[in-house]
Amino acid sequence: MEPGKLRHTVEIQETADVYSPTGVASVWSTIAKRKAMIKPTTADEFMEGDRTGSVAPRTLVMRYYSGKLTPAERLLFAGRTYEIQSVANVDERKRMMEVRCKEVTS
């Protein structure tokens, strides 16, 4: 992977419970920022998203992150929120990760 291709800054966020006199609320906080490459959506992925009526999935490639990165976390990129669907350690070498995700539309 050429470092110049990792030109997008992605925030990794996790949820935490905040206690107040009025009750408990879940808030998202940024735990890390990473440079990533956004892989283009393939025709099959685009058609699958169109068939299900959802936004086409995205694949982000970034350097290996040794912290927690599971479907319980989420990614922020360019003002959009992405729900993590899967995380793959490319070649099992702990150098690069592929994160499949879909945009959260509220």
Phi and psi in degrees as a GROMACS rama.xvg file:
@    title "Ramachandran Plot"
@    xaxis  label "Phi"
@    yaxis  label "Psi"
@TYPE xy
-81.6222  129.191  GLU-2
-57.705  -30.1218  PRO-3
-64.5645  -20.9573  GLY-4
-77.4012  -18.2751  LYS-5
-88.5033  73.1831  LEU-6
-107.609  -2.60899  ARG-7
-102.956  134.132  HIS-8
-90.978  125.402  THR-9
-118.745  135.062  VAL-10
-98.8816  134.091  GLU-11
-99.0183  126.526  ILE-12
-123.427  149.073  GLN-13
-127.806  159.53  GLU-14
-96.3644  147.869  THR-15
-141.124  147.798  ALA-16
-85.4601  133.236  ASP-17
-114.935  125.271  VAL-18
-97.0924  135  TYR-19
-141.774  171.118  SER-20
-60.8609  -24.0441  PRO-21
-89.3181  -6.93215  THR-22
139.4  -162.194  GLY-23
-108.978  134.791  VAL-24
-129.334  144.712  ALA-25
-95.5459  129.595  SER-26
-126.863  150.915  VAL-27
-96.7181  135.96  TRP-28
-132.838  145.381  SER-29
-76.4072  127.325  THR-30
-106.69  -18.4997  ILE-31
-163.887  155.795  ALA-32
-123.389  135.571  LYS-33
-135.79  152.15  ARG-34
-86.0096  139.388  LYS-35
-144.004  161.443  ALA-36
-111.936  134.727  MET-37
-95.3348  115.132  ILE-38
-78.3439  141.729  LYS-39
-62.313  147.296  PRO-40
-74.3114  131.701  THR-41
-77.5612  164.709  THR-42
-60.3091  -40.3661  ALA-43
-62.7942  -43.0803  ASP-44
-65.8535  -40.1258  GLU-45
-63.2154  -44.2353  PHE-46
-66.2312  -37.711  MET-47
-63.2672  -43.7279  GLU-48
-63.7216  -39.8497  GLY-49
-67.5581  -37.9192  ASP-50
-67.6001  -36.7418  ARG-51
-88.6815  -4.98434  THR-52
77.8029  16.0414  GLY-53
-111.679  176.545  SER-54
-73.6877  140.887  VAL-55
-59.7758  141.238  ALA-56
-67.8493  160.231  PRO-57
-122.696  152.725  ARG-58
-123.048  122.755  THR-59
-108.666  137.251  LEU-60
-113.427  128.854  VAL-61
-144.101  165.921  MET-62
-62.4018  154.602  ARG-63
-57.4697  135.036  TYR-64
-114.128  115.79  TYR-65
-79.8396  -10.2978  SER-66
-78.3337  -169.073  GLY-67
-78.3021  123.468  LYS-68
-143.965  96.5196  LEU-69
-134.411  174.871  THR-70
-61.2697  -10.1504  PRO-71
-76.3549  -20.2214  ALA-72
-92.7519  177.023  GLU-73
-142.439  165.497  ARG-74
-118.097  144.031  LEU-75
-114.827  131.161  LEU-76
-149.494  125.758  PHE-77
52.6227  41.3061  ALA-78
76.8649  6.16429  GLY-79
-112.346  151.818  ARG-80
-107.883  133.947  THR-81
-122.646  132.275  TYR-82
-89.0322  127.057  GLU-83
-75.7701  130.104  ILE-84
-102.543  -39.2488  GLN-85
-157.321  156.272  SER-86
-130.441  127.922  VAL-87
-121.501  132.4  ALA-88
-85.6529  103.338  ASN-89
-60.44  126.064  VAL-90
59.1465  11.8627  ASP-91
53.6698  35.0242  GLU-92
-107.991  -0.821258  ARG-93
56.5395  41.4244  LYS-94
-117.195  -42.9888  ARG-95
-132.364  153.126  MET-96
-129.222  143.678  MET-97
-111.194  124.28  GLU-98
-114.531  114.565  VAL-99
-90.1142  131.851  ARG-100
-150.581  167.794  CYS-101
-132.746  149.917  LYS-102
-70.9498  137.937  GLU-103
-88.6665  121.777  VAL-104
-113.769  125.223  THR-105
